[in-house]
Amino acid sequence: MSETRDYYRDKVAVVTGGASGIGLALAETMLAYGAAQVVLADFNDENLRREAARLNAAYPERVLGLHCNVTQEEDVKGMIQKAAEFGGGRLDLLFNNAGAGLGGVFEAQTNDDWEKAFALNFYGALYGIRAVLTIMRAQGGGHIIDIISGIALYPMAQQTMYAATKAALNGLTLALRYELWDENIRVTSATPGTTVTAIWKGVPPPPNAQSPAQSARTILAGVAKNERLVLGDDSDLNSAKHAFDPDAAKGIDEYLLNVARKRRSGQWVV
Ligand SMILES: NC(=O)c1ccc[n+]([C@@H]2O[C@H](COP(=O)([O-])OP(=O)(O)OC[C@H]3O[C@@H](n4cnc5c(N)ncnc54)[C@H](O)[C@@H]3O)[C@@H](O)[C@H]2O)c1
């Protein structure tokens, strides 16, 4: 535990989608671990103002809320620049966490829907990575964490956009890990595990869903160990072990087909 805390002590961190859910919990937990400064970047101004003020009251002068729409590259560049200024020129950790669940029947989705899905769940992170690289190189290192989802490993019916965008982000993240390794810039993919947040709007989260604080602690522990793929709960761990195992294909097919049929009948199962 103290090794985890040590990793965040005196660090400057940015969390996109930081005004709610898992992003907010990541920010709050890093502050509790002794992070020097944490920037919440989000496009929900109401949540951003409220949460930045709340955290600043608990951790004076260590929190900044910045409006940023991650689908706009200029917005992301500007946000990263301001975050580094707030950090006295440093930016040690970037959590590309902003994202959405994006359910729906494939045939009802247009190219525009797909472009918007990739703009948020994929390009939002790509813009963040690009913007932060110059700063991390100049300071001799850093850590970029892309929040994916178990859906990248275990794709479910009526979540094609979510599965495709998060699988693409995982591919980008893991390939980049080796590209940047020798520059002391760490790159990690992380699934939060099933977590009770606003992402479940309208659908009750499964009974085994964990709290944002719990997911944040698991992610932060894995990131501190520089894990390649941090897995947020046992279900994601199981998916990672078996999702592409040819010997498990029959069982997985049966399970995913059952999910597809139940969802088609209007029952939202996971
Ligand atoms: N909750 C879960 O069960 C779960 C499981 C797997 C992965 N995830 C992933 O975790 C991440 C966080 O999700 P969450 O569950 O905390 O949901 P959430 O809805 O509570 O948080 C998402 C945050 O992202 C912000 N956001 C959305 N679009 C944005 C944009 N264009 N620019 C800037 N900010 C934007 C929202 O305002 C919100 O504050 C997402 O990437 C999600 O896909 C969540």
The ligand as an SDF file (V2000), in Angstrom:
LIG
                    3D

 44 48  0  0  0  0  0  0  0  0999 V2000
  -18.6870    2.4780  -14.7570 N   0  0  0  0  0  0  0  0  0  0  0  0
  -18.3270    1.3350  -15.2950 C   0  0  0  0  0  0  0  0  0  0  0  0
  -18.8850    0.2580  -14.9700 O   0  0  0  0  0  0  0  0  0  0  0  0
  -17.2030    1.3030  -16.3150 C   0  0  0  0  0  0  0  0  0  0  0  0
  -16.7460    0.0500  -16.7300 C   0  0  0  0  0  0  0  0  0  0  0  0
  -15.7290   -0.0090  -17.6770 C   0  0  0  0  0  0  0  0  0  0  0  0
  -15.1620    1.1590  -18.1580 C   0  0  0  0  0  0  0  0  0  0  0  0
  -15.6280    2.3650  -17.7400 N   0  0  0  0  0  0  0  0  0  0  0  0
  -14.9820    3.5740  -18.2840 C   0  0  0  0  0  0  0  0  0  0  0  0
  -14.6050    4.4350  -17.2360 O   0  0  0  0  0  0  0  0  0  0  0  0
  -14.5470    5.7840  -17.7180 C   0  0  0  0  0  0  0  0  0  0  0  0
  -15.2720    6.7000  -16.7490 C   0  0  0  0  0  0  0  0  0  0  0  0
  -16.6450    6.3820  -16.7650 O   0  0  0  0  0  0  0  0  0  0  0  0
  -17.6050    6.4740  -15.4880 P   0  0  0  0  0  0  0  0  0  0  0  0
  -18.2050    5.1540  -15.3060 O   0  0  0  0  0  0  0  0  0  0  0  0
  -16.8990    7.1260  -14.3770 O   0  0  0  0  0  0  0  0  0  0  0  0
  -18.7820    7.3920  -16.0800 O   0  0  0  0  0  0  0  0  0  0  0  0
  -19.2300    8.8960  -15.7470 P   0  0  0  0  0  0  0  0  0  0  0  0
  -20.3140    9.1810  -16.7290 O   0  0  0  0  0  0  0  0  0  0  0  0
  -19.5120    9.0430  -14.2920 O   0  0  0  0  0  0  0  0  0  0  0  0
  -17.9460    9.7600  -16.0790 O   0  0  0  0  0  0  0  0  0  0  0  0
  -17.5760   10.1340  -17.3740 C   0  0  0  0  0  0  0  0  0  0  0  0
  -17.0900   11.5680  -17.3280 C   0  0  0  0  0  0  0  0  0  0  0  0
  -16.5970   11.8980  -18.6370 O   0  0  0  0  0  0  0  0  0  0  0  0
  -17.0740   13.2040  -18.9480 C   0  0  0  0  0  0  0  0  0  0  0  0
  -17.1200   13.3640  -20.4040 N   0  0  0  0  0  0  0  0  0  0  0  0
  -17.9440   12.7440  -21.2860 C   0  0  0  0  0  0  0  0  0  0  0  0
  -17.7100   13.1970  -22.5260 N   0  0  0  0  0  0  0  0  0  0  0  0
  -16.7160   14.1340  -22.4240 C   0  0  0  0  0  0  0  0  0  0  0  0
  -16.0510   14.9620  -23.3490 C   0  0  0  0  0  0  0  0  0  0  0  0
  -16.3580   14.9450  -24.6700 N   0  0  0  0  0  0  0  0  0  0  0  0
  -15.0670   15.7620  -22.9050 N   0  0  0  0  0  0  0  0  0  0  0  0
  -14.7550   15.7970  -21.5830 C   0  0  0  0  0  0  0  0  0  0  0  0
  -15.3760   15.0620  -20.6600 N   0  0  0  0  0  0  0  0  0  0  0  0
  -16.3410   14.2270  -21.0730 C   0  0  0  0  0  0  0  0  0  0  0  0
  -18.4600   13.2930  -18.3180 C   0  0  0  0  0  0  0  0  0  0  0  0
  -18.8910   14.6300  -18.1600 O   0  0  0  0  0  0  0  0  0  0  0  0
  -18.2110   12.5800  -16.9970 C   0  0  0  0  0  0  0  0  0  0  0  0
  -17.7670   13.4880  -16.0080 O   0  0  0  0  0  0  0  0  0  0  0  0
  -15.1440    5.7560  -19.1240 C   0  0  0  0  0  0  0  0  0  0  0  0
  -14.1100    5.7940  -20.0830 O   0  0  0  0  0  0  0  0  0  0  0  0
  -15.8740    4.4320  -19.1730 C   0  0  0  0  0  0  0  0  0  0  0  0
  -15.9870    3.9220  -20.4750 O   0  0  0  0  0  0  0  0  0  0  0  0
  -16.6360    2.4690  -16.8230 C   0  0  0  0  0  0  0  0  0  0  0  0
  1  2  1  0
  2  3  2  0
  2  4  1  0
  4  5  1  0
  4 44  2  0
  5  6  2  0
  6  7  1  0
  7  8  2  0
  8  9  1  0
  8 44  1  0
  9 10  1  0
  9 42  1  0
 10 11  1  0
 11 12  1  0
 11 40  1  0
 12 13  1  0
 13 14  1  0
 14 15  2  0
 14 16  1  0
 14 17  1  0
 17 18  1  0
 18 19  2  0
 18 20  1  0
 18 21  1  0
 21 22  1  0
 22 23  1  0
 23 24  1  0
 23 38  1  0
 24 25  1  0
 25 26  1  0
 25 36  1  0
 26 27  1  0
 26 35  1  0
 27 28  2  0
 28 29  1  0
 29 30  1  0
 29 35  2  0
 30 31  1  0
 30 32  2  0
 32 33  1  0
 33 34  2  0
 34 35  1  0
 36 37  1  0
 36 38  1  0
 38 39  1  0
 40 41  1  0
 40 42  1  0
 42 43  1  0
M  CHG  2   8   1  16  -1
M  END
$$$$
